[in-house]
Amino acid sequence: MSIFTLATELGKAIRDDERMKRMEAAKKAYESDPEILALLTEYNVQQQALTSIGDSGSEIDTDTVTRIQDRIDEIYANITTNPLFVELDEAQTEVNELMERVNTTIKYNATGEMPCTHDCSSCGGCH
């Protein structure tokens, strides 16, 4: 069996893993939520307004900058505390951990060396 055939099979197995399915469902829910879409749109508009102020060459109105930055911070907080964002973030973390474990397993089996985890209790110390 070729390396690429094995990689194809591994990719399919990862795609069918419950962690990947959870992440895809969370991503779809997040990207289709009207409230989040509105917040993301406003966030981008506010960021552009802030950039425009800096690029205008005019004297900067610090009160306006402060109001825009406060609104950006408020929008950001609303997005990152939204249950759909939280679910997507948690699911993405699980997929990242899965991929890291898969890559570590591949590297170990290819080289015979366990990649450094920066947890020296697992290997006796960094070199």
C-alpha positions in Angstrom: 0.0 0.0 0.0 1.4 3.4 -0.9 2.0 6.3 1.5 -0.6 8.3 -0.4 -3.2 5.5 -0.2 -2.6 5.4 3.6 -2.8 9.2 3.8 -6.1 9.1 2.0 -7.4 6.5 4.4 -6.2 8.4 7.4 -7.8 11.6 6.0 -11.1 9.7 5.6 -10.9 8.3 9.2 -10.2 11.8 10.6 -13.2 13.2 8.6 -15.4 10.5 10.1 -14.1 11.1 13.7 -16.7 12.5 16.0 -14.5 15.4 17.0 -14.3 16.5 13.3 -18.0 16.1 12.9 -18.6 18.2 16.0 -16.4 20.9 14.7 -18.0 21.0 11.2 -21.5 21.2 12.8 -20.3 23.9 15.2 -18.7 25.8 12.3 -21.9 25.6 10.2 -24.1 26.8 13.1 -21.7 29.7 13.8 -21.4 30.8 10.2 -25.1 30.7 9.6 -26.3 32.5 12.8 -27.8 35.9 12.0 -26.8 37.5 15.3 -23.1 36.4 14.9 -23.1 37.5 11.2 -24.4 41.0 12.2 -21.8 41.3 15.0 -19.0 40.3 12.6 -20.2 42.8 10.0 -20.3 45.6 12.6 -16.9 44.5 14.0 -15.4 44.8 10.5 -17.1 48.2 9.9 -15.8 49.5 13.2 -12.3 48.3 12.5 -12.4 50.0 9.1 -13.6 53.2 10.8 -10.7 53.0 13.2 -8.3 52.5 10.4 -9.8 55.4 8.4 -9.3 57.7 11.3 -5.6 56.8 11.5 -5.1 57.0 7.7 -7.0 60.3 7.3 -3.9 62.5 7.9 -6.1 64.8 10.0 -5.8 65.5 13.7 -7.1 62.4 15.5 -10.2 62.9 17.7 -9.3 60.7 20.7 -12.9 60.7 22.0 -14.1 59.2 18.7 -11.2 56.7 18.7 -12.1 55.7 22.3 -15.8 55.3 21.5 -15.0 53.1 18.4 -12.5 51.0 20.3 -14.9 50.5 23.2 -17.6 49.4 20.7 -15.1 47.0 19.1 -14.2 45.6 22.5 -17.9 45.2 23.3 -18.6 43.4 20.0 -15.6 41.1 20.5 -16.9 40.2 23.9 -20.4 39.5 22.5 -18.9 37.2 19.8 -16.5 35.3 22.1 -19.1 34.7 24.8 -21.8 33.6 22.3 -22.5 29.9 23.0 -22.1 29.1 19.2 -18.6 30.6 19.3 -17.7 28.8 22.5 -18.8 25.5 21.0 -16.8 26.1 17.9 -13.8 27.1 19.8 -14.0 24.0 22.0 -14.6 21.7 19.0 -11.7 23.3 17.2 -9.4 22.8 20.2 -10.4 19.1 20.2 -9.6 18.7 16.5 -6.3 20.5 16.9 -5.4 18.1 19.7 -6.4 15.2 17.6 -4.3 16.4 14.7 -1.3 17.0 17.0 -1.6 13.4 18.3 -1.8 12.0 14.8 1.2 14.0 13.7 3.2 12.9 16.8 2.3 9.3 16.1 3.3 9.5 12.5 6.6 11.2 13.4 7.4 8.7 16.1 6.7 5.7 13.8 8.7 7.3 10.9 11.7 8.3 12.9 11.6 6.3 16.1 11.9 9.5 18.1 9.2 11.0 20.2 8.8 14.7 19.4 9.5 17.0 22.2 6.3 18.0 24.1 8.1 20.5 26.3 6.9 18.3 29.2 10.3 17.0 30.2 8.7 14.4 32.5 7.9 12.4 29.3 11.5 12.2 28.0 14.0 13.2 30.8 14.7 16.7 29.6 15.4 18.8 26.6 18.7 18.7 24.8 
